[in-house]
């Protein structure tokens, strides 16, 4: 995993796990309730990409949900600063509670990515954008790449699906990016294959993107 987990970090991961299980009784944060499966499918998967984030990066995460990959990443990479974007208010409350309890360096915004992408306070302001299991790669690019500075990265956590990067080729180019690397890996104990795509922002995103009104999903680039 290219990262050493200290006892203190493991303690924080366990506290996060307990909060996740507690809040999951009231809100649908994750379908996974078995602790072992949670540690592998959520925690390990999130931390697998830790080495891909530049040092001291300002990161915006789209569709934070239960806090993956952001919360585990912040626990093992204290140099990273996160802005968590989530459209569901109750999930934002959960994320704020976790951040407060664990004293993490993060801000939570209750908003939609397509709205922030048009906001001058957020557009092309971040070193890195990231998302995990939110949408197809071509749709994700339109949500996230307008938020990244030229020279920055979009780091997309995806399930293993051969050829997805080919379908996203037009979106990546149109939005000012190029595929830098693809990191394929397997989770522990045969819990499945995963892929992380790293897309570099090489040009400014044209002003008309994101299009909004659901077009990112209904008519992906």
GIPE-V957338 format. One record per backbone hydrogen bond with DSSP energy under -0.5 kcal/mol. NH is the residue of the N-H (numbers start at 0). CO is the residue of the C=O. If there is no record, write none. Layout:
# GIPE-V957338
nh = {NH/NH}
co = {CO/CO}
This chain:
# GIPE-V957338
nh = {4/5/9/10/11/12/13/14/15/16/17/18/19/20/21/22/23/24/24/25/26/28/32/37/38/39/40/41/42/43/44/45/46/47/48/48/49/51/52/56/58/58/59/60/60/61/62/63/66/67/70/71/72/73/74/75/76/79/80/81/82/83/84/84/85/85/88/91/92/93/94/95/96/97/98/99/100/101/102/103/105/106/108/110/110/114/115/116/117/118/119/121/122/123/124/124/125/126/127/128/129/130/132/139/140/141/142/143/144/146/147/148/150/151/152/153/154/154/155/155/156/156/157/157/159/160/163/165/166/167/168/171/172/173/174/175/176/177/179/180/182/183/184/186/189/190/193/194/195/196/197/198/198/199/200/201/201/202/205/208/214/216/217/218/219}
co = {2/3/5/6/7/8/9/10/11/12/13/14/15/16/17/18/19/20/21/22/22/26/30/33/34/35/36/37/37/38/39/41/42/43/44/45/46/48/49/53/56/80/127/58/82/129/84/84/63/63/66/66/68/69/70/71/72/76/56/104/58/106/60/82/83/108/86/87/88/89/90/91/92/93/94/95/96/97/98/98/103/81/83/85/108/111/111/112/114/115/117/118/118/145/121/146/146/57/57/152/59/154/156/135/136/137/138/139/140/143/144/125/200/148/126/198/128/152/153/196/130/154/155/194/192/158/160/162/162/163/165/167/168/169/170/172/171/199/197/197/195/181/193/191/186/187/184/157/182/155/180/153/196/177/151/175/199/175/173/205/211/213/213/214/216}
